[in-house]
Amino acid sequence: MTTTNVGVDARTLTGKRSGVGNYLANIIESGAFDGYTVYAYYDPTDGNRSDIVVPDETRFRWRPCRCPSFVDRLFGPIQPIWWVNVTLARLLERDNVDCFFGPNFVQPVAFDGPSAVVVHDMVHRTLPEVHTAAYRLYLRVFLAASLERADQVITVSENTKHDLLRYHQLSDDDVTIAYGAADDVYQPRTVPSETRDRLCRAFDIPEQFALYVGNIEPRKNLASVLDALAVLDADARPPLVIVGQDHLVDEALEKALQRCPFREHVHFTGHVPADELPLLYNMASLFVYPSLYEGFGLPPVEAMQSGTPVIVSDRASLPEVVGEAGLTVDPADTIALSEAVARLWSDAAARSEFEAKGRQRAKRFSWDRTATRISNVLNSLSKRQMCEIGDTTRREER
């Protein structure tokens, strides 16, 4: 059988990787595209940046996919729309791609071959206030158009699938669940004292602390953590280390910091290099993640796999991901959140219990299994393409 040519929107693999980029990188490494000829398309300008480096760990056929300069000048912020629907669409046709895989919600509206798209969350519908009006409109229009044309939709949790079916006219069979997973570098380990001291100095953090990892934005609900810590007595209150970059302005967090009586015990590290983040998980006494909405929620899985006990909100996919292996609380209930923090901070037996449960729970999530599910989707698309080619050939022979 002729090898199927798969086109992949690989923009998120270049530059500083996001959660979508990490998802794509891990399914590649785990073999989701093995056996296919893959054309990986990326924007070499990426917002006029000049430091784009094409990943060298894959054997894909990399295709720079640059918008015309006049598009950048005239359209600016909506350049990605042109990139996907005009520039990328033309190259898919030029390369005679048989099917398309879109790991980042959308596909070109003009592509009429078999396709699959990954929907990582439905925040723009379930929690619209955390996005700009322009971004909400973009996803409403182009996600809907992509879902209408896609042969298969992939989501990263049952909850995201439920939300997707709630807002779009899809059948249950149209949607495949392919969970995320933690990288193998997240494992329980002993952090040598000299390494611990170096990290404490480098990030200006204490030796013991509660940890949060993720973007800083309103839906992460970090203000509730500060309010919960404020309820605790000073000698029962852990220092808080917040790892992540500013993503959207979080006015509630800024106000919480202004009224916070223990501001000197709240530490913002910004971005932490990938080789040092696993160490911070192991140094932390507990992990807290009171997010109002997550499509999957990778940081709690990283924490569980590292042997760090977790506290998460009881919203969206987080109970599905954590199960009984962590403490789940109403993120709007300050007292419940403070009690959960106090329990894991002060009770060594509870920490040990949830460390063991978390490590076991994290085994449910595997990039190999996720890659296999996506490979099965690609196999289905490939078979459909071969059938269509066969039907066309038979009609021409008649």
Secondary structure per residue as TSV (DSSP state, phi and psi in degrees):
chain	resnum	aa	ss	phi	psi
A	1	M	-	360.0	140.8
A	2	T	-	-63.2	138.6
A	3	T	-	-66.9	133.1
A	4	T	-	-78.3	134.9
A	5	N	E	-90.8	121.1
A	6	V	E	-109.1	128.9
A	7	G	E	-97.6	132.3
A	8	V	E	-125.7	130.1
A	9	D	E	-74.5	104.0
A	10	A	-	-107.5	21.0
A	11	R	G	-55.3	-37.9
A	12	T	G	-76.1	-4.9
A	13	L	G	-84.6	-16.9
A	14	T	S	-98.0	155.1
A	15	G	S	70.0	-155.2
A	16	K	S	-78.0	117.9
A	17	R	-	-74.9	139.2
A	18	S	-	-95.4	-172.3
A	19	G	H	-62.4	-37.6
A	20	V	H	-64.7	-43.0
A	21	G	H	-62.8	-39.6
A	22	N	H	-66.6	-38.0
A	23	Y	H	-60.1	-49.0
A	24	L	H	-64.8	-43.5
A	25	A	H	-60.6	-39.6
A	26	N	H	-73.5	-36.8
A	27	I	H	-72.1	-29.7
A	28	I	H	-62.4	-51.4
A	29	E	H	-61.8	-30.5
A	30	S	T	-89.5	4.8
A	31	G	T	95.7	18.7
A	32	A	T	-61.6	-29.1
A	33	F	T	-108.6	10.7
A	34	D	T	-60.7	136.9
A	35	G	T	92.1	-4.4
A	36	Y	S	-113.6	151.8
A	37	T	E	-86.1	117.3
A	38	V	E	-113.1	127.1
A	39	Y	E	-101.6	115.1
A	40	A	E	-102.1	117.0
A	41	Y	E	-101.2	135.6
A	42	Y	E	-145.6	159.2
A	43	D	-	-96.1	110.0
A	44	P	S	-71.4	-9.9
A	45	T	S	-93.0	-41.2
A	46	D	T	44.4	61.0
A	47	G	T	73.8	37.1
A	48	N	T	68.3	19.2
A	49	R	-	-78.0	152.0
A	50	S	S	-118.6	8.1
A	51	D	-	-108.8	22.0
A	52	I	-	-66.4	130.6
A	53	V	-	-121.1	124.4
A	54	V	-	-73.0	127.4
A	55	P	-	-56.3	140.8
A	56	D	S	-105.2	5.2
A	57	E	S	-88.0	-1.3
A	58	T	-	-115.3	161.9
A	59	R	-	-107.4	28.0
A	60	F	-	-72.5	162.8
A	61	R	E	-92.0	102.2
A	62	W	E	-78.1	132.6
A	63	R	E	-125.0	105.8
A	64	P	E	-61.9	135.8
A	65	C	-	-131.4	81.1
A	66	R	-	-97.4	133.1
A	67	C	-	-71.1	151.0
A	68	P	-	-58.1	147.3
A	69	S	H	-60.5	-30.9
A	70	F	H	-67.3	-25.8
A	71	V	H	-66.7	-44.4
A	72	D	H	-60.9	-41.1
A	73	R	H	-69.9	-42.2
A	74	L	H	-88.6	-33.5
A	75	F	H	-109.5	-22.1
A	76	G	G	49.8	-107.0
A	77	P	G	-60.4	-25.6
A	78	I	G	-95.0	13.3
A	79	Q	H	-54.6	-40.6
A	80	P	H	-57.5	-31.7
A	81	I	H	-64.6	-43.9
A	82	W	H	-64.2	-43.2
A	83	W	I	-56.1	-48.0
A	84	V	I	-70.8	-48.0
A	85	N	I	-90.3	-15.4
A	86	V	I	-118.8	-62.8
A	87	T	I	-63.0	-51.5
A	88	L	I	-64.8	-43.4
A	89	A	H	-58.0	-40.4
A	90	R	H	-65.3	-39.9
A	91	L	H	-72.0	-33.2
A	92	L	H	-60.1	-41.2
A	93	E	H	-69.0	-42.1
A	94	R	H	-61.7	-39.4
A	95	D	T	-84.4	1.6
A	96	N	T	55.1	46.3
A	97	V	-	-68.9	134.1
A	98	D	S	-81.3	-38.3
A	99	C	E	-147.6	161.0
A	100	F	E	-122.8	139.3
A	101	F	E	-119.8	116.7
A	102	G	E	-108.7	103.3
A	103	P	S	-80.9	-2.2
A	104	N	S	-129.2	52.9
A	105	F	S	79.3	-37.6
A	106	V	-	-125.5	164.5
A	107	Q	-	-139.2	163.0
A	108	P	-	-62.1	133.8
A	109	V	T	-68.8	-21.5
A	110	A	T	-88.9	-8.5
A	111	F	-	-76.0	123.9
A	112	D	-	-112.1	11.5
A	113	G	S	-87.5	176.6
A	114	P	-	-59.0	143.7
A	115	S	E	-154.8	158.3
A	116	A	E	-137.9	139.5
A	117	V	E	-126.4	149.4
A	118	V	E	-103.2	126.7
A	119	V	E	-108.3	113.1
A	120	H	-	-86.2	-24.9
A	121	D	-	-166.1	172.8
A	122	M	-	-126.9	39.1
A	123	V	H	-59.1	-37.0
A	124	H	H	-64.6	-17.5
A	125	R	H	-105.0	-39.7
A	126	T	H	-82.9	-26.9
A	127	L	S	-140.4	60.8
A	128	P	G	-61.3	-25.7
A	129	E	G	-67.1	-14.2
A	130	V	G	-87.3	-4.3
A	131	H	S	-116.2	157.8
A	132	T	-	-69.6	157.9
A	133	A	H	-61.0	-37.2
A	134	A	H	-64.7	-42.1
A	135	Y	H	-69.2	-38.4
A	136	R	H	-61.6	-42.7
A	137	L	H	-65.0	-42.5
A	138	Y	H	-56.4	-49.3
A	139	L	H	-70.8	-38.0
A	140	R	H	-58.3	-43.2
A	141	V	H	-76.9	-54.1
A	142	F	H	-84.6	-27.8
A	143	L	H	-67.3	-44.4
A	144	A	H	-59.5	-42.8
A	145	A	H	-65.2	-38.4
A	146	S	H	-68.1	-42.0
A	147	L	H	-66.0	-33.3
A	148	E	H	-66.5	-32.3
A	149	R	H	-95.6	-22.9
A	150	A	-	-69.4	142.4
A	151	D	S	-82.4	-28.4
A	152	Q	E	-145.7	140.2
A	153	V	E	-113.6	136.4
A	154	I	E	-114.1	130.4
A	155	T	E	-120.3	167.5
A	156	V	S	-105.4	6.5
A	157	S	S	-166.5	162.1
A	158	E	H	-62.4	-39.1
A	159	N	H	-63.4	-43.0
A	160	T	H	-64.8	-38.3
A	161	K	H	-61.1	-44.4
A	162	H	H	-59.1	-45.5
A	163	D	H	-64.9	-38.7
A	164	L	H	-61.9	-46.4
A	165	L	H	-67.3	-26.6
A	166	R	H	-69.1	-36.2
A	167	Y	H	-103.6	-11.7
A	168	H	S	-133.1	149.8
A	169	Q	-	-82.2	79.7
A	170	L	-	-124.9	152.7
A	171	S	-	-91.0	163.5
A	172	D	G	-59.0	-37.0
A	173	D	G	-72.2	-15.3
A	174	D	G	-74.7	-14.3
A	175	V	E	-119.8	127.6
A	176	T	E	-109.9	136.6
A	177	I	E	-97.3	125.6
A	178	A	-	-134.2	94.4
A	179	Y	-	-60.6	156.9
A	180	G	-	-77.9	-178.0
A	181	A	-	-159.9	164.5
A	182	A	-	-87.8	145.6
A	183	D	-	-65.8	153.8
A	184	D	T	-64.1	-16.5
A	185	V	T	-68.9	-18.3
A	186	Y	-	-86.4	98.7
A	187	Q	-	-143.5	154.3
A	188	P	-	-61.9	135.9
A	189	R	-	-155.8	156.5
A	190	T	-	-89.1	125.2
A	191	V	-	-92.2	114.3
A	192	P	-	-55.8	149.1
A	193	S	H	-59.3	-37.8
A	194	E	H	-67.8	-35.2
A	195	T	H	-69.2	-42.4
A	196	R	H	-58.9	-46.3
A	197	D	H	-62.0	-40.6
A	198	R	H	-63.5	-43.8
A	199	L	H	-68.3	-37.9
A	200	C	H	-62.2	-39.8
A	201	R	H	-71.1	-42.9
A	202	A	H	-64.0	-38.5
A	203	F	H	-107.3	3.0
A	204	D	T	55.2	54.9
A	205	I	-	-125.6	157.3
A	206	P	-	-77.8	174.1
A	207	E	S	-75.5	-30.8
A	208	Q	S	-123.8	140.3
A	209	F	-	-168.6	164.1
A	210	A	E	-93.5	145.2
A	211	L	E	-121.2	140.7
A	212	Y	E	-125.5	138.4
A	213	V	E	-130.5	128.8
A	214	G	S	152.8	173.9
A	215	N	-	-62.7	155.2
A	216	I	B	-100.0	109.9
A	217	E	S	-160.6	163.6
A	218	P	G	-56.3	-41.4
A	219	R	G	-69.4	-14.8
A	220	K	G	-74.0	-16.6
A	221	N	-	63.5	37.2
A	222	L	H	-68.3	-25.9
A	223	A	H	-57.9	-33.6
A	224	S	H	-66.9	-29.7
A	225	V	H	-67.1	-44.4
A	226	L	H	-63.1	-41.6
A	227	D	H	-64.4	-37.9
A	228	A	H	-67.8	-41.3
A	229	L	H	-65.7	-32.2
A	230	A	H	-64.9	-24.9
A	231	V	H	-70.2	-28.4
A	232	L	S	-79.7	151.0
A	233	D	-	-64.9	152.7
A	234	A	G	-57.0	-38.5
A	235	D	G	-78.6	-6.1
A	236	A	G	-114.0	9.2
A	237	R	-	-104.7	118.2
A	238	P	-	-75.3	146.4
A	239	P	-	-61.5	151.3
A	240	L	E	-115.7	126.5
A	241	V	E	-110.2	122.7
A	242	I	E	-111.1	113.0
A	243	V	E	-103.5	122.0
A	244	G	-	154.7	169.3
A	245	Q	-	-106.5	152.2
A	246	D	B	-64.0	125.8
A	247	H	-	-113.0	-50.8
A	248	L	S	-134.5	150.8
A	249	V	-	-60.9	127.5
A	250	D	-	-114.5	90.3
A	251	E	H	-65.6	-35.6
A	252	A	H	-63.5	-40.0
A	253	L	H	-66.6	-42.5
A	254	E	H	-60.6	-41.2
A	255	K	H	-68.0	-38.8
A	256	A	H	-63.8	-37.6
A	257	L	H	-66.6	-37.1
A	258	Q	H	-64.8	-36.6
A	259	R	H	-93.9	-0.2
A	260	C	-	-71.8	121.9
A	261	P	T	-79.4	-5.5
A	262	F	T	-126.0	39.4
A	263	R	G	-54.5	-34.1
A	264	E	G	-67.9	-10.9
A	265	H	G	-104.4	11.3
A	266	V	E	-110.1	118.2
A	267	H	E	-118.5	123.3
A	268	F	E	-103.3	119.5
A	269	T	E	-93.6	-18.0
A	270	G	E	70.8	-156.2
A	271	H	-	-66.9	135.8
A	272	V	-	-113.9	130.0
A	273	P	-	-54.7	148.5
A	274	A	T	-59.8	-29.8
A	275	D	T	-80.9	-11.8
A	276	E	T	-105.9	-21.0
A	277	L	H	-60.3	-43.1
A	278	P	H	-57.7	-31.2
A	279	L	H	-69.0	-39.2
A	280	L	H	-66.2	-37.5
A	281	Y	H	-57.8	-42.0
A	282	N	H	-72.7	-28.7
A	283	M	H	-75.4	-25.5
A	284	A	-	-71.3	143.7
A	285	S	S	-81.1	-28.3
A	286	L	E	-158.2	161.5
A	287	F	E	-122.4	132.3
A	288	V	E	-124.3	133.5
A	289	Y	E	-147.9	80.9
A	290	P	-	-90.6	35.4
A	291	S	-	-58.6	144.4
A	292	L	S	-80.9	-22.2
A	293	Y	-	-159.8	132.3
A	294	E	-	-138.4	135.4
A	295	G	S	-68.5	-36.4
A	296	F	S	-136.7	-64.9
A	297	G	-	101.5	69.9
A	298	L	H	-69.7	-42.1
A	299	P	H	-54.7	-41.1
A	300	P	H	-60.8	-33.7
A	301	V	H	-69.0	-40.6
A	302	E	H	-60.7	-41.9
A	303	A	H	-65.3	-46.9
A	304	M	H	-60.6	-44.2
A	305	Q	H	-66.1	-25.6
A	306	S	H	-82.3	-8.0
A	307	G	T	84.7	23.3
A	308	T	-	-103.1	124.0
A	309	P	-	-65.2	143.2
A	310	V	E	-120.2	149.5
A	311	I	E	-123.0	125.0
A	312	V	E	-131.8	164.3
A	313	S	E	-75.7	163.4
A	314	D	S	-95.2	29.2
A	315	R	S	-108.5	154.0
A	316	A	T	52.7	-130.6
A	317	S	T	-84.7	-10.4
A	318	L	H	-62.9	-42.6
A	319	P	H	-62.1	-34.7
A	320	E	H	-63.5	-39.5
A	321	V	H	-76.6	-45.7
A	322	V	H	-85.4	-33.2
A	323	G	G	60.4	-135.8
A	324	E	G	-92.0	8.9
A	325	A	G	-86.8	-2.1
A	326	G	S	-147.2	178.1
A	327	L	E	-92.3	127.5
A	328	T	E	-112.2	134.0
A	329	V	E	-136.3	158.7
A	330	D	-	-69.1	118.7
A	331	P	T	-66.8	-12.7
A	332	A	T	-92.6	-4.6
A	333	D	-	-98.8	95.9
A	334	T	H	-60.9	-40.3
A	335	I	H	-66.4	-44.2
A	336	A	H	-61.7	-40.7
A	337	L	H	-67.7	-40.6
A	338	S	H	-65.2	-37.9
A	339	E	H	-66.9	-37.9
A	340	A	H	-65.3	-43.5
A	341	V	H	-62.9	-45.9
A	342	A	H	-60.8	-38.4
A	343	R	H	-63.8	-49.2
A	344	L	H	-74.5	-27.2
A	345	W	H	-74.1	-36.5
A	346	S	H	-104.4	-16.4
A	347	D	-	-109.3	100.8
A	348	A	H	-62.5	-36.0
A	349	A	H	-65.5	-40.5
A	350	A	H	-65.7	-41.2
A	351	R	H	-60.5	-44.9
A	352	S	H	-63.1	-39.9
A	353	E	H	-61.5	-48.0
A	354	F	H	-78.1	-24.0
A	355	E	H	-60.5	-47.8
A	356	A	H	-66.0	-44.5
A	357	K	H	-62.7	-39.5
A	358	G	H	-65.5	-43.0
A	359	R	H	-61.9	-39.4
A	360	Q	H	-68.5	-41.5
A	361	R	H	-64.4	-38.7
A	362	A	H	-62.3	-22.8
A	363	K	T	-67.1	-16.5
A	364	R	T	-67.3	-20.8
A	365	F	-	-110.3	121.5
A	366	S	-	-140.1	129.9
A	367	W	H	-64.5	-30.9
A	368	D	H	-62.9	-44.2
A	369	R	H	-66.8	-39.4
A	370	T	H	-63.8	-44.0
A	371	A	H	-62.7	-37.8
A	372	T	H	-63.4	-41.9
A	373	R	H	-62.9	-41.9
A	374	I	H	-70.4	-37.3
A	375	S	H	-60.4	-38.6
A	376	N	H	-63.4	-38.4
A	377	V	H	-63.4	-44.8
A	378	L	H	-63.6	-38.0
A	379	N	H	-60.6	-41.5
A	380	S	H	-64.2	-42.5
A	381	L	H	-64.6	-39.1
A	382	S	H	-64.2	-43.3
A	383	K	H	-63.4	-40.0
A	384	R	H	-62.7	-42.7
A	385	Q	H	-62.9	-41.9
A	386	M	H	-64.6	-37.9
A	387	C	H	-64.8	-40.8
A	388	E	H	-66.2	-38.7
A	389	I	H	-63.7	-42.1
A	390	G	H	-63.4	-41.9
A	391	D	H	-63.6	-41.2
A	392	T	H	-63.5	-43.1
A	393	T	H	-62.2	-42.7
A	394	R	H	-66.1	-39.4
A	395	R	H	-64.5	-39.4
A	396	E	H	-67.0	-35.9
A	397	E	H	-66.7	-30.4
A	398	R	-	-69.5	360.0
